[in-house]
Amino acid sequence: MDALDVPHPVITVGSDLTSRATAALRWAAEEARRSGAQLRLVTVWHAGVASHEVMPPAAERAAMMADALADAGLEQDQASVVMLEGRAGPTLVEAARGSSLLVVGSAGHVGALGAMSGSVSRYCVRHAPCPVAVVGPSAAPGPVERVLVSGTLDPEGSTFRWAVRQAQRDRADVHLIDSWYLEPIVPSYPELDVRVREEARERHAKMRQRLEQISAGTVRVTESLASGHARDVLQARTRSRDLLVLPYAALHHISFVHGRCPVVVLPPEVPATAPVGPATVTEPASSVVPLV
């Protein structure tokens, strides 16, 4: 069964109710509304020494989270709160099993695994069994206008089907954004610059053709090819209502500051045909606090 047709889909979002996490919660709530998914808000605390002195009681935490969900515009039957104890990264990853999307907040720095801001988001991207949406504070609420893919960072096109499915559901464009770069050398060789540029154009045209074949006219495909490092081109050309989709492998090769739009990272085990809609999760009743 297609996940878009699953009767009780779930999106999992991790939040500590800080300002950084608020943008992620609002984005996840909008995603849940668009897809008809149930939103599951997960908060994790680690019971260390004197933790009772800094952590509000469980009932108070549940009330705070319920208020946050209400502020995000979700009705009582659209969301639930889960409070778990443990290390944030591993606990969120385990809580997301069975979901097809885990949403986490970020200060806006996304890129090489060693440089990505926030140990929790870094851990989730590395270990989550499902796609992970990393949402920075600058992400704009509202529908996605463009779903971005990059043949430069995804030469296999492994993200294309996922991105097309997302664009179909959101009635958004799919935008192929590629780049080419030649390190400055002395003396310069104009013929080398021309050759590198032509090779980039040929690769870009092939990726555009592949994307058109996958979309089969169901969404509008746009494109851009620019000179520069991939990280710089993405930073300059993305918008707040874009959704950038990257394969996990791309994070090993680039490091860029990216706070303008959410970034979805697909783990290696997600096939290219993975549906966009979240999958059903069976939640133990004892761990869920209904939104009131």
C-alpha positions as CSV (number, residue, x, y, z in Angstrom):
1,M,0.0,0.0,0.0
2,D,1.2,3.5,-0.8
3,A,2.1,5.5,2.3
4,L,-0.1,8.3,1.0
5,D,-3.0,5.9,1.4
6,V,-2.1,4.7,4.9
7,P,-5.1,5.5,7.2
8,H,-2.9,6.6,10.2
9,P,0.4,8.1,9.0
10,V,2.8,9.6,11.5
11,I,5.5,12.4,11.4
12,T,7.8,12.4,14.3
13,V,9.3,15.7,15.4
14,G,11.9,16.2,18.2
15,S,11.6,19.3,20.3
16,D,13.0,20.8,23.5
17,L,10.7,23.8,23.1
18,T,13.6,26.2,22.6
19,S,13.3,28.9,19.9
20,R,15.5,26.8,17.6
21,A,13.0,23.9,17.9
22,T,9.9,26.1,17.4
23,A,10.6,26.5,13.7
24,A,11.0,22.8,13.3
25,L,7.7,22.1,15.1
26,R,5.8,24.6,13.0
27,W,7.2,23.2,9.8
28,A,6.4,19.6,10.9
29,A,2.9,20.7,11.8
30,E,2.4,22.2,8.4
31,E,3.7,19.0,6.8
32,A,1.3,17.0,8.9
33,R,-1.6,19.1,7.8
34,R,-0.7,18.9,4.1
35,S,-0.2,15.1,4.2
36,G,-3.0,14.2,6.6
37,A,-0.5,12.7,9.0
38,Q,-0.6,12.4,12.7
39,L,2.1,14.5,14.3
40,R,4.0,12.9,17.2
41,L,6.0,15.4,19.3
42,V,8.8,13.8,21.2
43,T,10.8,15.4,24.0
44,V,13.7,13.6,25.6
45,W,15.4,14.3,28.9
46,H,18.4,12.7,30.5
47,A,18.0,12.0,34.2
48,G,21.4,13.1,35.6
49,V,22.5,14.5,38.9
50,A,20.1,17.0,40.3
51,S,18.0,16.8,37.1
52,H,14.9,17.4,39.2
53,E,16.2,20.9,40.0
54,V,16.2,21.9,36.3
55,M,13.5,19.8,34.8
56,P,9.8,20.6,35.3
57,P,7.6,17.8,36.6
58,A,6.2,15.5,33.9
59,A,2.7,16.9,34.0
60,E,4.0,20.4,33.5
61,R,6.2,19.3,30.6
62,A,3.2,17.6,29.0
63,A,1.2,20.8,29.4
64,M,4.0,22.9,27.8
65,M,4.2,20.5,24.9
66,A,0.5,20.4,24.4
67,D,0.4,24.2,24.4
68,A,3.2,24.2,21.8
69,L,1.2,21.9,19.5
70,A,-1.9,24.1,19.9
71,D,0.2,27.1,19.0
72,A,1.3,25.3,15.9
73,G,-2.4,25.1,14.9
74,L,-3.1,21.4,15.4
75,E,-6.4,20.0,16.6
76,Q,-6.6,17.5,19.4
77,D,-7.0,14.5,17.1
78,Q,-4.0,15.5,14.9
79,A,-1.2,15.2,17.4
80,S,0.2,13.5,20.5
81,V,3.0,14.1,22.9
82,V,5.6,11.5,23.9
83,M,8.1,12.1,26.8
84,L,11.1,9.8,26.9
85,E,14.2,9.5,29.0
86,G,17.6,8.9,27.6
87,R,20.2,10.5,25.3
88,A,18.5,12.7,22.9
89,G,20.0,11.5,19.6
90,P,19.7,7.7,20.1
91,T,16.3,8.1,21.7
92,L,14.8,10.2,18.9
93,V,16.2,7.7,16.3
94,E,14.5,4.9,18.1
95,A,11.3,6.8,18.4
96,A,11.3,7.5,14.7
97,R,11.3,3.8,13.7
98,G,8.4,3.1,11.5
99,S,8.0,6.8,10.5
100,S,8.9,8.0,7.1
101,L,10.0,11.4,8.3
102,L,11.8,12.7,11.4
103,V,12.0,16.4,11.8
104,V,14.7,18.1,14.0
105,G,15.7,21.7,14.5
106,S,19.0,23.3,13.7
107,A,20.8,26.6,14.2
108,G,21.1,26.7,10.4
109,H,24.4,24.9,9.8
110,V,24.0,21.8,7.7
111,G,26.7,20.0,5.9
112,A,29.7,17.7,6.5
113,L,28.9,15.4,9.4
114,G,31.8,16.8,11.5
115,A,30.7,20.4,11.0
116,M,26.9,20.1,11.2
117,S,25.6,22.3,14.0
118,G,24.0,20.4,16.9
119,S,25.0,17.0,18.0
120,V,21.4,15.8,18.1
121,S,20.6,16.7,14.5
122,R,24.0,15.3,13.4
123,Y,23.2,12.0,15.2
124,C,19.8,11.8,13.7
125,V,21.0,12.3,10.1
126,R,23.7,9.7,10.6
127,H,21.5,7.0,12.2
128,A,17.8,7.5,11.5
129,P,16.1,4.7,9.5
130,C,14.0,7.3,7.7
131,P,14.4,10.6,5.9
132,V,15.4,13.4,8.3
133,A,14.2,17.0,7.8
134,V,16.6,19.5,9.3
135,V,14.8,22.8,9.8
136,G,16.6,26.0,10.6
137,P,15.1,29.1,12.2
138,S,14.7,30.9,8.9
139,A,12.4,28.3,7.4
140,A,9.1,30.1,6.3
141,P,5.8,28.5,7.2
142,G,3.4,27.7,4.4
143,P,3.4,25.4,1.4
144,V,6.6,24.3,-0.3
145,E,7.1,26.2,-3.5
146,R,10.1,24.3,-5.0
147,V,11.6,21.0,-4.2
148,L,15.3,21.2,-5.0
149,V,17.6,18.4,-6.1
150,S,21.3,18.5,-7.2
151,G,22.9,16.3,-9.8
152,T,26.2,17.7,-8.7
153,L,25.7,16.3,-5.2
154,D,23.6,13.3,-6.3
155,P,25.1,12.1,-9.6
156,E,23.1,8.8,-9.3
157,G,19.8,10.8,-9.0
158,S,18.9,8.7,-6.0
159,T,16.8,11.6,-4.6
160,F,14.8,12.3,-7.8
161,R,11.8,10.0,-7.3
162,W,11.4,11.1,-3.7
163,A,11.5,14.7,-4.6
164,V,9.1,14.3,-7.5
165,R,6.6,12.6,-5.2
166,Q,6.9,15.4,-2.7
167,A,6.4,18.0,-5.4
168,Q,3.3,16.1,-6.8
169,R,1.7,16.2,-3.4
170,D,2.5,19.8,-2.7
171,R,1.8,21.0,-6.2
172,A,5.3,22.4,-6.3
173,D,8.0,22.7,-8.9
174,V,11.1,20.5,-9.0
175,H,14.2,22.5,-9.5
176,L,17.5,21.0,-10.6
177,I,20.3,23.1,-9.3
178,D,23.8,22.1,-10.5
179,S,27.2,23.8,-10.3
180,W,30.7,23.5,-11.7
181,Y,34.0,24.7,-10.3
182,L,37.6,24.9,-11.5
183,E,40.3,25.7,-9.1
184,P,42.3,28.8,-10.1
185,I,45.6,27.8,-11.6
186,V,48.6,29.8,-12.8
187,P,49.2,30.1,-15.7
188,S,45.6,29.9,-16.8
189,Y,44.4,27.6,-19.5
190,P,41.3,29.1,-21.2
191,E,40.7,25.8,-23.2
192,L,40.5,23.9,-19.9
193,D,37.9,26.3,-18.6
194,V,35.8,25.8,-21.7
195,R,36.1,22.0,-21.5
196,V,35.1,21.9,-17.9
197,R,32.2,24.1,-18.5
198,E,31.0,22.0,-21.5
199,E,31.3,18.8,-19.5
200,A,29.2,20.4,-16.7
201,R,26.5,21.4,-19.3
202,E,26.4,17.9,-20.7
203,R,26.0,16.3,-17.2
204,H,23.4,18.9,-16.3
205,A,21.4,18.1,-19.5
206,K,21.5,14.4,-18.8
207,M,20.3,14.9,-15.2
208,R,17.5,17.2,-16.5
209,Q,16.5,14.6,-19.0
210,R,16.4,11.9,-16.2
211,L,14.3,14.2,-14.0
212,E,11.9,14.9,-16.8
213,Q,11.5,11.1,-17.4
214,I,10.8,10.4,-13.7
215,S,8.3,13.3,-13.4
216,A,6.6,12.3,-16.7
217,G,4.9,15.7,-17.0
218,T,3.2,15.5,-13.6
219,V,5.2,18.5,-12.2
220,R,7.0,21.4,-13.7
221,V,10.8,20.9,-13.9
222,T,13.0,24.0,-13.8
223,E,16.8,24.2,-13.8
224,S,19.8,26.3,-13.1
225,L,23.6,25.7,-13.7
226,A,26.0,28.1,-12.0
227,S,29.8,28.4,-11.5
228,G,31.0,28.0,-8.0
229,H,31.3,25.5,-5.1
230,A,28.1,23.6,-4.6
231,R,27.7,24.9,-1.1
232,D,28.0,28.5,-2.2
233,V,25.6,28.1,-5.1
234,L,23.0,26.5,-2.8
235,Q,23.4,29.2,-0.2
236,A,22.9,31.9,-2.8
237,R,20.0,30.4,-4.8
238,T,17.7,28.8,-2.2
239,R,14.6,30.4,-0.8
240,S,12.8,30.1,2.5
241,R,10.0,28.1,1.0
242,D,12.2,25.7,-0.8
243,L,12.8,22.1,0.3
244,L,16.3,20.8,-0.5
245,V,16.6,17.0,-0.8
246,L,20.0,15.4,-0.5
247,P,21.4,11.9,-0.3
248,Y,23.2,11.0,2.8
249,A,26.4,10.5,0.8
250,A,26.5,14.2,-0.1
251,L,27.1,15.2,3.5
252,H,30.5,13.6,3.3
253,H,31.7,15.9,0.6
254,I,30.3,19.4,1.3
255,S,29.9,21.7,4.2
256,F,27.7,24.7,3.9
257,V,25.8,27.1,6.1
258,H,22.2,26.7,5.1
259,G,19.5,28.4,7.1
260,R,17.1,29.5,4.3
261,C,15.2,26.4,3.8
262,P,14.6,22.9,5.3
263,V,16.9,20.1,4.1
264,V,15.7,16.5,3.9
265,V,18.5,13.9,4.0
266,L,17.6,10.5,2.7
267,P,19.4,7.6,4.4
268,P,21.3,5.1,2.3
269,E,18.7,2.4,2.9
270,V,15.8,4.4,1.5
271,P,15.1,3.3,-2.1
272,A,14.6,5.9,-4.8
273,T,11.0,4.9,-5.0
274,A,10.3,5.5,-1.4
275,P,6.9,7.3,-1.0
276,V,6.7,10.7,0.6
277,G,3.9,10.1,3.0
278,P,4.7,9.0,6.5
279,A,4.2,5.3,7.5
280,T,2.1,4.0,10.3
281,V,3.6,3.8,13.7
282,T,2.1,1.7,16.5
283,E,2.6,3.7,19.8
284,P,2.3,2.2,23.2
285,A,-0.7,3.9,24.9
286,S,1.2,4.4,28.1
287,S,3.8,6.6,26.5
288,V,1.4,9.0,24.7
289,V,-0.2,12.1,26.3
290,P,-3.1,13.3,24.1
291,L,-3.2,16.9,23.1
292,V,-5.7,18.7,25.2
